[in-house]
């Protein structure tokens, strides 16, 4: 009988290899394992380790790779990873980052750790970061990078091309910015395209081929920046202070990332999740954040349940009503959430403000009336056919119509009122809307049923 050799090479286990390299403090092996991965995959592998082991890995890998991994992480997690490192190592990693990323991380760190890192940084770099941190994060100043591709209005095309050729990392460092032309006072007076530089005689002055730049102020809002990048195909826009001095550039990529982050944050808040929660964070921290919302929600649900308790006799007499209670509250809640979403969107775009609450209510109640009547008729017919009672169909249909009008009114107006009171509209609108629509839905159904009891039994 033929004897076949069925032995195989043991399969490569990436996680085991990474663990072995970490335990052995083998920096070359760690770099070799992590560098070929995409940043998202490499960050995922890093987060499989304990906090102490993450510190070891970020200390041993190259500063460039560590900077890429920390930049890939959400800001709060990135700050946490940086805080765990010795200050000198943290500075090495920060030196590989753009100024806007540095500012985001420093802004999310505890004051003590942030100051320890800033104290070890280059004086000018630290000053740039301190200045950027002072701006609101959803403004041009908070999103800009201080590294700007600039030249003097006295320079020629040839001088610029020679300077660029001498350092071929310039275009990458400045994220593909077009060169900005500054006057002797440091104010931007023009911008030139790279194509224009290559197609113009070397002896020509930059001023002969430049065009007037579009600039934004440091306090320009994220919504206004979104409008600008929607209107123009710019990769970046120069940012100026009140006096007109150029202080940075806000890129299209930074604005897109900020818009995505805002949308994700608002969505999480509507679900009762506050902050950048990740499962790699400490269990007690995650539990405390969730409980803060869930505990308050218990109280709100007790209030809603008390309405049912007050109409216990009606429920016992017409038990079929219980089938339709969750339908009425859920469908009204969906309508209310639609109104919340539209209001939050218009607030982010600057289209509505708290003073517009009455105008918003008038528009929402009109939609609520149409949709409420349509939905009420549909569910009323269902209740009639299902239970054979036209009176029950009338009760359920009318209750849903009324509750839908109330839900869209709350959903449209409450975010504006919360904003006026200085509260977070996204975090509070969801639970408030849910509780009120539940409570009102139960009340409408049960009170109407009590009034029509002779025709229901």
N, C-alpha and C positions, 0 to 999 in steps of 0.2 A: 504493500500500500504506500502510495506516495505521501511523503511527509512535507506539508507546506509550512513555511515559516510565517506565522500570523502575527508576529510581534510588531508593535507600532511605536513610533516616537510619541512620547507623552504630549498631549495637547497643551498649547501655550495658554496659560491663564494670566490675563493682563492684570487683574486685581492682585493676584498673588505676587506677580513680578513687581508691581508698584509698592506693595507692602514690604517686600524684601529689600528693595532699594531704599525705602524710607528707614527701615530698621537699621540698615547698614550705613546710613548717612552717605549714600553713594550719589553725589550730585551729578556726575556724568550720566549715570544710568537713569536718573530721574528726568533729566533733560531729554535724553534719547527716547524715553517712553512717552513723555507728554507733548513734546514739540510737534510730532507728526499729526496729532489729533486736532480736530476743530476746537475752537475756544469753548464752545458750549459743551462738547464732550469732555474736554480736559477739566472744565470747572465741575462738571458732574462727578468725575472721578475724585477730584479734590474733596468734594463735600461728603464723600463716603467715609472719610477719616474723622477721627476725633479732633477737637479743637487743638489739642497739643500737637497732634501729628500734622495738622494743616500748617501750623507755625513752622514745624521742621521742614516741610516740603517747600514752603514759600521762602524760607531762609536759604535752602540749598540750591534751588533752581536759579537760572539766570535772572537778573533783575528785569530784563526785557520781558521774559515769559511771565514772571510774577506780576508785572504791571498789566500785562494783557489779561491775565486771569482775574485780577481784582477789578479791572475796568469792565470786564464782561459781567460781573456780578451786579445785582441790584445795589443801589447806593448804600442802603443800611447794612447789608451784608458785607459789602466792600469795606466800609468803615470799620466794621467789627473785625475783619481779617487784618486790617492795617493796625488797629489798636493793640492786637496781640503780639505784634512784632517789636523788637528793640528799635528805638528811635533811629539809630544810624542805618539799620537795614531798611526801615520804612522810607527814609530819605533817598536811599539808592533806588528804590522802586518808584518813588514819586518823580524822580528826575527823568524817568522814562515815559512819563505821562504828559499830556497836554495840560495847559493851565486850567481849562474849564473842568476837566476831570479831577484835577487836584483840588479845586475849590469845592466840588461836589462832595468829595470824600472828607475834607477838613470840616465842612459844614455839618456833616452827619456824625462827627466824632465827639466824644466827651471833651470838654474844654482842656482838661489837664493833658490828655494824650495829644490833642491837636497842637497845643502850645509847645510840647516837647519836640514834636516833629518840625514845626515852623522854626524853632530856635536853632535847629541843626541845618536848615536849608540855606541855600545861597540868599543873601540879603535881598537882592532885587526880586528873585523868584518868590520869596516869602511875602514881600510887599505886594506883588501882583495877586497872590492867592488871597491875602487879607482883604484887598480891595474888592476882588470878585465875590468873596463871601458876603460882603455887606449888601449886595444887590439881591432883590427878591428873585427866587429861582425861576419864576415864570416871566422874566423880563429879558430884554436883550442883554443887559449887563450881567444877569445871572447865567445866561446861556453862552456868552461869548468866550472866545479864547483870546488871550492877550498877544499871542504870537501873530504878527501881521507881516505880510510880504510887501515891503515898502521901498521906494526909491525917491531920491531928490528930484525936484523939477529941473535941476541943472544938468542931470545926467543924460547921456546919449543912449541910443538903442544898443550900440556896440558894447558900451561899458556894462550894461545890464546883462547882455548875453554872455559876456566873459565872466561876470560874477556868478551867473547861474551855472555855467559850465565848470567853474572851479569847485562848486559844491553841488553835486547832482542830487543831493537829498532835499534840496530846497522845496521842490514842488510837492514831494511827499510830506514833508514837515508841515507845510502850510495847507495841507488838504486840497491841493489843486487851486488855491486862490489865484485870481488875477492880480498882477502887481498894482499897488495903489501909489499914486504920485502925491508927495507931500510938499507943501511950500516950506519956507524957512521957519515958519512958526509951528510946524508940525500938524498943520490942518490938511485934510485930504482935498485935493483940487481936481483929481482926475484918476481914471483907471484905464489900463491898457490890456488888450488881450494878448495871449501868448502867440496867437496866429499873426496879430499885427506886428509883434516884435520880429518874427521870423521873415515877414514879407516886406520890411521897411529897410531902407539904406542904413548902414551901421552908423553913419555920422549924424543922423537925424536926432533932434532932441525928443525926449519922451513927450514933452508938451505938444508936439506937432501931431501925435497920433492918439493922444488920450481923449477920452470923453468924460463928461461930468458924472461923478459917481452918485448913486442913490445911497443916502446914509440914513441911519436910524439912531434915535437917542437911547441912552442907557436904560431908560424907564419904559421903552416901547414894550407893550404887552405881547404875550405869546400869541394871542388871537390876531393882533395886527401883523405880527411876523408871519403867521400862517397865510394871511391875505396877500402879503407881499410876495412870498415864494409861490403862491398859486398864480399870481399875475405875471411874474417875471421868471425866466429860466436861470436865475443866478445860483451859483454854488454857495455863495456867501455874500453878506452885506456888511460894510464897515459900520462900526458903532462909534458914536462921538459923544463927548460930554457936552454940557450946556454951552461951554465956550467954543465948541467946534473942534476941539482937539481929538485926534483919533486915539481910541483906547483899546480897540479890539475888533474882532470880526465874528459875527454869528453865522454859522454855517447852516445850510439846508438840512444836513444830516442831524445836527443838534436840535433843530426845531421839530423835525419829524419824530425824533426820539422822545422829546419832551411831550409832544402831543399824545404819543402812544402811552407814555407813562401816566399822563393825566387821565386818559380814558380808562386805563387799567385800575388806577387808584380809585376813581369814582365808582367803577363797577364793583370793586371789592367792598367799598364802604356801604354801598347799597345792600350788599349781602351780609353786612355786620362784621367785616374783617378790616381792622384798622392797622395801617402800616404795611411795610413790605414783609409779610409773613412768609417764611420758608420752613420746610420741615427739618432743615439742618439747624435751625435756631433752638435754644434751650426750651425744653418742654414747659417749664413753669412760666416762662415769658409768653409763650404762645397761648397757654391756658389762661393766664391772667388777662390777656388782651381780648380773648373771645368771651370770657365770663363777664367782662365789663358790659358788653352788649346783651348777652343772653340773660343776665340777671335782671336788667331793666325790662327785657321783653316778657319775663314771667309776670311782672306786675301788670303790664299792659294786657296780657292775655287773661289774667284774672278778672280784669274789668270787663272784657268782652264776654267771659263766661258768666258773669253775674247777670247779664241781660237775659241769657237763656234761663237761668235759675228763676228770674222774676216771672217768666211765662211758663212755668213747669206744668200747670194745669192745662194750658192750651196744647202743649206738646203731647200730653197724655191722652187728650181727647182726640186729636188728629195726628196720629203718629207719622203719617205720610209726609208731614211738613219737614221732619228731621232729614229726610232724603235730600231735600232741596236747599237746606241751609248752607252747606258748604259750596254748592254751585253758585248761589247768589253772591256770597262773600268772595269766592275765588274769581269769578268773572268780573266783578266790580274792581277787585284788586288789580287785575290785568289792565283794565282800562285806566286806572289811576297811575300805574307804572308807566304806561305810554305817555301820559301827561307829564310825569316827573322827568322822563327822558328828554322830551322836547324842551322843557324849561331849562334843564341843566345844559343842554346843547346851546340854547339861545343865550344863556348867561355866560357860557365860555366864549361865545363869539361877541359878547358885548351888545347884543341886540335888545336885551331886556334888563331892567334894573328893578330893585325893590319898589321904586315909585310907580312902576308899571303894573303893579299887582291887580288893580281893578280892570285894566284893559285886558290882561291875560285871563282873568276870571271870565269876563264877558265872552271871549273867544272860546274858552274851554267849555263853558256851560252850554254853548250852542252845539258844539260837537257832542257833548254828553247827552243832550236832549235827543238828538237824532239817533245816536248809537244806543242810548238807553231804551228808547221806544222800540227800535228794531230788535234788540236782544230780548227785551221783555216779551214781545209778541212771540218770538221763537220759543223761548223757554215756557211761556204760558201755554202754547199749543202742546208742547211735549208733556207738561204736567196734566193737562186736560185729557189727552189721549191715553197717557200711561195709567192714570188713576181714575179715569172716567168721571172727573169732577170739574165742570167749567168754573165753579167758584174757586177751587184750588188753583186752577190755571190763572185766574184773574189775580189772586193774591200773590203768587210767585212772580208773575210777569210785571205787575205794578211795583213790587218790592225791588226787583232787579233794575227797572227803569229809574226809580228814585235813587237807588244806591249808586248806580253808574254816574248819574249827574253829580252826586256828592263826591264820588271818588276822583273824577277828573278835575273837579273844583279844588280839592285838596292837593292833588298831584301837581296841578298847574301853579298854584299860589303859594303853598307852604315853603318850597325851596327859596322863594323870594323873601318871605317873611323871616325865615331862619337866617338868611344872609343879612337882612336888616338888623337882626338881633346879635349879629356877630358869631353865629353858630355855623357849623359845617352842614350845608344843605344836603350833601350826598350821604353823610353818616346818619342823619336824623330823619330824612324824608321817608326812607323805606319802612322802618319799624312803625313810625307814626301813621303812615298811610295804611299799612296792613291792619293795625289794631282798630283804627277808626272805621275802616270799611267792614271789618268783621263785626264790630259792635253795631254799626248802623244797619248792616244787612240783617243781622239777627233781629234787631228792633223792628225794622220795616216788615219783615215776614211775619213775626209773631204778633205784632200789634194789629196788622191788617187781618190776620187770621182770627184774632180775638173779636174784632168788630164784625167779621162775617161768619162767626161760629154757627149761627142757625142754619146757614146754607152749606156748611162743611160737614156736619155730622149727620 
